[in-house]
């Protein structure tokens, strides 16, 4: 599902200066704007759409009733250790068995931060261990181990290879004699020299920031207090609207903080004042 067209405009995930200027343009009342607030009837059956609206309106997302089939599930956790346990169980066992999704192809973990026990890097290492433990041969470069079958993400635009920042693929083969790795992106083979592997990263988990503009069959979002520096409404909205099915695993207080915080866009540009004629340009 793409970000719901019937939802209120998402809190911007653009750069701080761009987001601030955009907010001032809308807030000035000097520029014609349209605010989409109605949930169309056909979207009412989607809890993702409904909860995206609730988050934009500073409301807590609603979980389905026990036993109800939904596209949105909320799993409460008591502490970071509980989040870790429920995250790995959900990705490797509960979602694949309960809904028939492939844990590598279909499920994407999106985390607010790269570092920490519930950051992208640590989650990738553990999911690689759980989901692709025995594939050979392996190569370790730039602090990351790669093996055939691994899910990988292109970190930079490479116009020669025609792969771009955010593209997700799979490692198809590793040739130790030629020092090359072949990955497939949408069925197209792309070859990397070992020295170019800094262009790739494991992609069992990715940052919410990297997920902008993408969609996945299933998204799992772990939210912990260790992410507090980045926990804000716009980030949560971006994550929630990336999947056709969604699971949030969080402490209640952490989720509440993410819904309420909107600090990154509180920047003084005076653009609105100038548009209204109250400042000098």
Sine and cosine of phi, psi and omega as CSV:
sin_phi,cos_phi,sin_psi,cos_psi,sin_omega,cos_omega
0.00,0.00,0.77,-0.64,0.08,-1.00
-0.96,0.27,0.29,-0.96,0.08,-1.00
-0.77,0.64,0.79,-0.61,-0.19,-0.98
-0.85,0.53,0.83,-0.56,-0.06,-1.00
-0.93,0.38,-0.37,0.93,-0.04,-1.00
-1.00,0.00,-0.05,1.00,-0.03,-1.00
-0.99,0.14,0.35,-0.94,0.16,-0.99
-0.85,0.53,0.51,-0.86,-0.01,-1.00
-0.80,0.60,0.71,-0.70,-0.04,-1.00
-0.90,0.43,0.60,-0.80,0.19,-0.98
-0.82,0.57,0.76,-0.65,-0.18,-0.98
-0.90,0.43,0.63,-0.78,0.13,-0.99
-0.97,-0.26,0.26,0.96,0.02,-1.00
-0.96,0.29,0.00,-1.00,0.02,-1.00
-0.87,0.50,0.46,-0.89,-0.05,-1.00
-0.80,0.59,-0.68,0.74,-0.04,-1.00
-0.93,0.37,-0.67,0.75,0.02,-1.00
-0.90,0.43,-0.71,0.70,-0.01,-1.00
-0.89,0.45,-0.65,0.76,0.00,-1.00
-0.91,0.41,-0.70,0.72,0.02,-1.00
-0.88,0.47,-0.66,0.75,0.00,-1.00
-0.90,0.43,-0.69,0.72,0.01,-1.00
-0.89,0.46,-0.62,0.78,0.02,-1.00
-0.93,0.37,-0.59,0.81,0.05,-1.00
-0.88,0.48,-0.71,0.70,0.00,-1.00
-0.93,0.36,-0.69,0.72,-0.06,-1.00
-0.94,0.33,-0.28,0.96,-0.05,-1.00
-0.95,0.31,-0.36,0.93,-0.08,-1.00
0.90,0.45,0.21,0.98,0.02,-1.00
-0.99,-0.16,-0.16,0.99,-0.04,-1.00
-0.88,-0.47,0.77,-0.63,0.02,-1.00
-0.85,0.53,0.77,-0.64,-0.01,-1.00
-0.71,-0.71,0.40,-0.92,0.10,-0.99
-0.82,-0.58,0.77,-0.64,0.01,-1.00
-0.91,-0.42,0.89,-0.46,-0.02,-1.00
-1.00,0.02,0.92,-0.39,-0.09,-1.00
-0.85,-0.53,-0.21,0.98,-0.06,-1.00
-1.00,0.04,0.71,-0.71,0.12,-0.99
-1.00,-0.02,0.89,-0.45,-0.01,-1.00
-0.90,0.43,0.49,-0.87,-0.12,-0.99
-0.82,0.57,-0.66,0.75,-0.05,-1.00
-0.93,0.37,-0.29,0.96,-0.01,-1.00
-1.00,-0.06,-0.16,0.99,-0.05,-1.00
-0.90,0.43,-0.40,0.92,0.00,-1.00
-0.97,0.23,-0.20,0.98,0.00,-1.00
-0.99,-0.11,0.91,-0.41,0.05,-1.00
-0.94,0.35,-0.39,0.92,0.08,-1.00
-0.89,0.45,-0.73,0.68,0.02,-1.00
-0.89,0.46,-0.74,0.67,-0.01,-1.00
-0.86,0.51,-0.71,0.71,-0.04,-1.00
-0.96,0.28,-0.46,0.89,0.12,-0.99
-0.89,0.46,-0.67,0.74,0.08,-1.00
-0.88,0.47,-0.70,0.71,-0.03,-1.00
-0.88,0.48,-0.67,0.74,0.00,-1.00
-0.89,0.45,-0.69,0.73,0.03,-1.00
-0.88,0.47,-0.50,0.87,-0.01,-1.00
-0.99,-0.11,0.31,0.95,0.05,-1.00
0.88,0.47,0.64,0.77,0.08,-1.00
-0.92,-0.39,0.53,-0.85,0.03,-1.00
-0.94,0.33,0.65,-0.76,0.06,-1.00
-0.90,0.44,0.52,-0.85,-0.04,-1.00
-0.98,-0.21,0.75,-0.66,0.05,-1.00
-1.00,0.07,0.46,-0.89,0.06,-1.00
-0.93,0.36,0.36,-0.93,0.08,-1.00
-0.90,0.43,0.42,-0.91,-0.02,-1.00
-0.85,0.53,0.78,-0.62,0.00,-1.00
1.00,0.04,-0.14,0.99,-0.01,-1.00
-0.99,0.16,0.70,-0.71,0.08,-1.00
-0.98,0.19,0.73,-0.69,-0.10,-0.99
-0.49,-0.87,0.22,-0.98,0.15,-0.99
-0.99,-0.12,0.05,1.00,-0.05,-1.00
-0.67,-0.74,0.79,-0.62,0.04,-1.00
-0.75,-0.67,0.62,-0.79,0.01,-1.00
-0.85,-0.53,0.89,-0.46,0.00,-1.00
-0.95,-0.30,0.90,-0.44,0.00,-1.00
-0.99,0.17,0.62,-0.79,0.02,-1.00
-0.78,-0.62,0.43,-0.90,-0.08,-1.00
-1.00,-0.04,-0.47,0.88,-0.05,-1.00
-0.29,-0.96,0.11,-0.99,-0.03,-1.00
-0.84,0.55,-0.61,0.79,0.01,-1.00
-0.89,0.45,-0.61,0.79,0.04,-1.00
-0.93,0.38,-0.62,0.78,0.06,-1.00
-0.88,0.48,-0.71,0.70,0.00,-1.00
-0.85,0.53,-0.75,0.66,-0.04,-1.00
-0.88,0.47,-0.70,0.71,-0.04,-1.00
-0.95,0.30,-0.52,0.86,0.05,-1.00
-0.89,0.46,-0.80,0.60,-0.08,-1.00
-0.94,0.35,-0.56,0.83,0.06,-1.00
-0.92,0.40,-0.64,0.77,-0.01,-1.00
-0.91,0.42,-0.71,0.70,-0.08,-1.00
-0.95,0.31,-0.67,0.74,-0.14,-0.99
-1.00,0.01,-0.42,0.91,-0.14,-0.99
-0.76,-0.65,-0.85,0.52,-0.20,-0.98
-0.90,0.43,-0.74,0.67,-0.02,-1.00
-0.94,0.34,-0.72,0.69,0.04,-1.00
-0.86,0.51,-0.69,0.72,-0.03,-1.00
-0.96,0.28,-0.63,0.78,-0.09,-1.00
-0.98,0.20,-0.51,0.86,-0.10,-0.99
-0.81,-0.58,-0.10,0.99,0.06,-1.00
0.99,0.15,0.28,0.96,0.00,-1.00
-1.00,0.07,0.56,-0.83,0.08,-1.00
-0.98,0.22,0.76,-0.65,-0.09,-1.00
-0.92,0.39,-0.39,0.92,0.01,-1.00
-0.99,-0.12,-0.77,0.63,-0.08,-1.00
-0.94,0.33,-0.63,0.78,-0.21,-0.98
-0.98,-0.21,-0.49,0.87,-0.14,-0.99
-0.99,-0.16,0.78,-0.62,0.04,-1.00
-0.84,-0.54,0.86,-0.51,0.13,-0.99
-1.00,0.10,0.75,-0.66,0.07,-1.00
-0.86,-0.51,0.85,-0.52,-0.04,-1.00
-0.89,-0.46,0.50,-0.86,-0.01,-1.00
-0.92,0.39,-0.55,0.83,-0.13,-0.99
-0.80,-0.60,0.31,-0.95,0.04,-1.00
-1.00,0.08,-0.57,0.82,-0.11,-0.99
-0.97,-0.24,0.21,-0.98,0.00,-1.00
0.99,-0.14,0.21,-0.98,-0.04,-1.00
-0.88,0.47,-0.45,0.89,0.07,-1.00
-0.91,-0.41,0.49,0.87,0.07,-1.00
-1.00,-0.04,0.18,-0.98,-0.06,-1.00
-0.83,0.55,-0.70,0.71,-0.09,-1.00
-0.90,0.44,-0.73,0.68,-0.02,-1.00
-0.92,0.40,-0.64,0.76,0.02,-1.00
-0.90,0.44,-0.66,0.76,0.01,-1.00
-0.88,0.47,-0.69,0.73,-0.01,-1.00
-0.88,0.47,-0.69,0.73,-0.04,-1.00
-0.95,0.31,-0.66,0.75,0.02,-1.00
-0.93,0.36,-0.54,0.84,0.12,-0.99
-0.88,0.47,-0.67,0.74,0.01,-1.00
-0.90,0.45,-0.64,0.77,-0.07,-1.00
-0.98,0.18,-0.58,0.82,-0.15,-0.99
-0.97,-0.23,-0.33,0.94,-0.02,-1.00
-0.59,-0.81,0.86,0.50,-0.20,-0.98
-0.98,0.18,-0.39,0.92,-0.20,-0.98
-0.86,-0.51,-0.03,1.00,-0.06,-1.00
-0.88,0.48,0.64,-0.76,0.01,-1.00
-0.68,-0.73,0.39,-0.92,-0.08,1.00
-0.97,0.24,0.24,-0.97,0.02,-1.00
-0.86,-0.50,0.49,-0.87,0.09,-1.00
-0.71,-0.71,0.68,-0.73,0.04,-1.00
-0.92,-0.39,0.86,-0.51,0.00,-1.00
-0.61,-0.79,0.66,-0.75,0.08,-1.00
0.82,0.58,0.60,0.80,0.09,-1.00
0.99,0.13,0.08,1.00,-0.02,-1.00
-0.80,-0.60,0.65,-0.76,0.06,-1.00
-0.99,-0.16,0.73,-0.68,0.00,-1.00
-0.87,-0.50,0.57,-0.82,0.03,-1.00
-0.58,-0.82,0.40,-0.92,0.08,-1.00
-0.81,0.58,0.69,-0.72,-0.03,-1.00
0.99,-0.11,-0.27,0.96,0.00,-1.00
-0.91,0.42,0.60,-0.80,0.11,-0.99
-1.00,0.06,0.78,-0.62,-0.10,-0.99
-0.75,-0.66,0.38,-0.92,0.00,-1.00
-0.83,-0.56,0.73,-0.69,0.09,-1.00
-0.97,0.23,0.81,-0.58,-0.13,-0.99
-1.00,-0.05,-0.34,0.94,-0.05,-1.00
-0.66,-0.75,0.34,-0.94,0.10,-0.99
-0.95,0.30,0.76,-0.64,0.09,-1.00
-0.78,-0.63,0.99,-0.15,-0.10,-0.99
-0.95,0.32,-0.48,0.88,0.04,-1.00
-0.91,0.41,-0.66,0.75,0.00,-1.00
-1.00,0.05,-0.20,0.98,-0.04,-1.00
0.87,0.50,0.68,0.73,0.16,-0.99
-0.80,-0.60,0.55,-0.83,-0.22,-0.98
-0.72,-0.69,0.38,-0.93,-0.04,-1.00
-0.76,0.65,0.86,-0.51,0.02,-1.00
0.98,-0.18,-0.23,0.97,0.04,-1.00
-0.90,0.44,0.66,-0.75,-0.01,-1.00
-0.91,-0.42,0.72,-0.69,0.01,-1.00
-0.61,-0.79,-0.23,-0.97,0.03,-1.00
-0.75,-0.67,0.58,-0.81,0.12,-0.99
-0.95,0.32,0.86,-0.52,-0.01,-1.00
-1.00,-0.02,-0.66,0.75,-0.04,-1.00
-0.35,-0.94,0.35,-0.94,0.08,-1.00
-0.76,-0.65,0.81,-0.59,0.01,-1.00
-0.94,-0.35,0.99,-0.16,-0.05,-1.00
-0.91,0.41,-0.56,0.83,-0.03,-1.00
-0.93,0.36,-0.64,0.76,0.00,-1.00
-1.00,0.00,-0.08,1.00,-0.03,-1.00
0.82,0.57,0.75,0.66,0.01,-1.00
-0.74,-0.68,0.45,-0.89,0.10,-0.99
-0.83,-0.55,0.73,-0.68,0.08,-1.00
-0.94,-0.33,0.82,-0.58,0.06,-1.00
-0.88,-0.47,0.47,-0.88,0.04,-1.00
-0.93,-0.37,0.73,-0.69,0.07,-1.00
-0.84,-0.54,0.92,-0.40,-0.05,-1.00
0.79,0.62,0.66,0.75,0.06,-1.00
0.99,0.12,-0.03,1.00,-0.03,-1.00
-0.97,-0.24,0.79,-0.62,-0.05,-1.00
-0.99,0.16,0.72,-0.70,0.04,-1.00
-0.77,-0.64,0.79,-0.61,-0.05,-1.00
-0.98,-0.18,0.68,-0.73,0.03,-1.00
-0.84,-0.55,0.71,-0.71,0.25,-0.97
-0.94,0.34,0.46,-0.89,0.03,-1.00
-0.80,0.60,-0.58,0.81,-0.02,-1.00
-0.94,0.34,-0.20,0.98,0.00,-1.00
-0.98,-0.18,0.08,1.00,-0.10,-0.99
-0.95,0.32,-0.12,0.99,0.12,-0.99
-0.94,0.33,-0.16,0.99,0.10,-1.00
-0.98,0.22,-0.26,0.96,-0.05,-1.00
-0.94,-0.33,0.35,-0.94,0.14,-0.99
-0.57,-0.82,0.45,-0.90,0.14,-0.99
-0.87,0.48,0.53,-0.85,-0.13,-0.99
-0.73,-0.68,0.38,0.93,0.17,-0.99
-0.86,0.51,-0.57,0.82,0.13,-0.99
-0.81,-0.59,0.50,-0.87,0.05,-1.00
-0.63,-0.78,0.32,-0.95,0.05,-1.00
-0.97,0.26,0.48,-0.87,0.06,-1.00
-0.85,0.52,-0.62,0.79,0.01,-1.00
-0.85,0.53,-0.69,0.73,-0.02,-1.00
-0.93,0.37,-0.35,0.94,-0.09,-1.00
-0.99,0.13,-0.13,0.99,-0.06,-1.00
-0.83,0.55,0.75,-0.66,0.00,-1.00
1.00,0.07,-0.07,1.00,-0.02,-1.00
-0.96,-0.29,0.28,-0.96,0.14,-0.99
-0.65,-0.76,0.44,-0.90,-0.07,-1.00
-0.65,-0.76,0.46,-0.89,0.06,-1.00
-0.85,0.52,-0.68,0.73,0.00,-1.00
-0.67,-0.74,0.72,-0.70,0.08,-1.00
-0.87,-0.50,0.72,-0.69,0.09,-1.00
-0.88,-0.48,0.80,-0.59,-0.09,-1.00
-0.87,-0.49,0.94,-0.35,0.13,-0.99
-1.00,0.02,0.77,-0.64,0.01,-1.00
-0.83,-0.56,0.86,-0.51,-0.01,-1.00
-0.74,-0.67,0.32,-0.95,-0.01,-1.00
-0.90,0.44,-0.37,0.93,0.05,-1.00
-0.91,0.42,-0.25,0.97,0.05,-1.00
-1.00,-0.03,0.15,0.99,-0.24,-0.97
-0.82,0.57,-0.51,0.86,-0.04,-1.00
-0.89,0.46,-0.46,0.89,-0.06,-1.00
-0.92,-0.39,0.03,1.00,-0.06,-1.00
-0.97,0.23,0.97,-0.25,0.02,-1.00
-0.58,-0.82,0.29,-0.96,-0.10,-1.00
-0.87,0.50,-0.69,0.73,-0.05,-1.00
-0.90,0.44,-0.60,0.80,0.02,-1.00
-0.93,0.37,-0.68,0.74,0.01,-1.00
-0.90,0.44,-0.67,0.74,0.02,-1.00
-0.87,0.50,-0.71,0.71,0.02,-1.00
-0.85,0.53,-0.72,0.69,-0.02,-1.00
-0.90,0.43,-0.69,0.73,-0.07,-1.00
-0.89,0.45,-0.53,0.85,-0.08,-1.00
-1.00,-0.09,0.30,0.95,0.01,-1.00
-1.00,-0.05,-0.31,0.95,-0.17,-0.99
-0.87,-0.50,0.41,-0.91,0.13,-0.99
-0.99,0.14,-0.41,0.91,0.22,-0.98
-0.74,-0.68,0.49,-0.87,-0.18,-0.98
-0.60,-0.80,0.68,-0.74,0.12,-0.99
-0.77,-0.64,0.82,-0.57,0.12,-0.99
-0.95,-0.32,0.77,-0.63,0.06,-1.00
-0.90,-0.44,0.91,-0.41,-0.15,-0.99
-0.37,-0.93,0.42,-0.91,0.27,-0.96
-0.96,0.28,0.62,-0.78,-0.05,-1.00
-0.84,0.54,-0.67,0.75,-0.03,-1.00
-0.91,0.41,-0.53,0.84,0.02,-1.00
-0.94,0.35,-0.70,0.71,0.02,-1.00
-0.89,0.46,-0.66,0.75,0.02,-1.00
-0.89,0.46,-0.65,0.76,0.03,-1.00
-0.89,0.46,-0.69,0.72,-0.02,-1.00
-0.89,0.46,-0.62,0.78,0.00,-1.00
-0.93,0.38,-0.63,0.78,-0.13,-0.99
-0.99,0.12,-0.52,0.85,-0.13,-0.99
-0.98,0.20,0.66,-0.75,0.00,-1.00
-0.49,-0.87,0.65,0.76,-0.20,-0.98
-0.98,0.19,-0.47,0.88,-0.15,-0.99
-0.91,0.42,-0.36,0.93,-0.04,-1.00
-0.99,-0.13,0.09,1.00,0.04,-1.00
-1.00,0.09,0.97,0.24,-0.05,-1.00
-0.83,-0.56,0.57,-0.82,-0.08,-1.00
-1.00,-0.07,0.93,-0.36,0.04,-1.00
-0.92,-0.40,-0.37,0.93,-0.05,-1.00
0.89,0.45,0.19,0.98,0.01,-1.00
-0.90,0.44,-0.70,0.71,0.02,-1.00
-0.86,0.51,-0.67,0.74,0.02,-1.00
-0.89,0.46,-0.67,0.75,0.00,-1.00
-0.92,0.39,-0.62,0.78,0.03,-1.00
-0.89,0.45,-0.55,0.83,0.00,-1.00
-0.99,0.12,0.01,1.00,0.06,-1.00
1.00,0.07,0.22,0.97,-0.07,-1.00
-0.99,-0.15,0.03,1.00,-0.01,-1.00
-0.67,-0.74,0.16,-0.99,0.01,-1.00
-0.99,-0.13,0.70,-0.72,0.01,-1.00
-0.97,-0.23,0.00,0.00,0.00,0.00
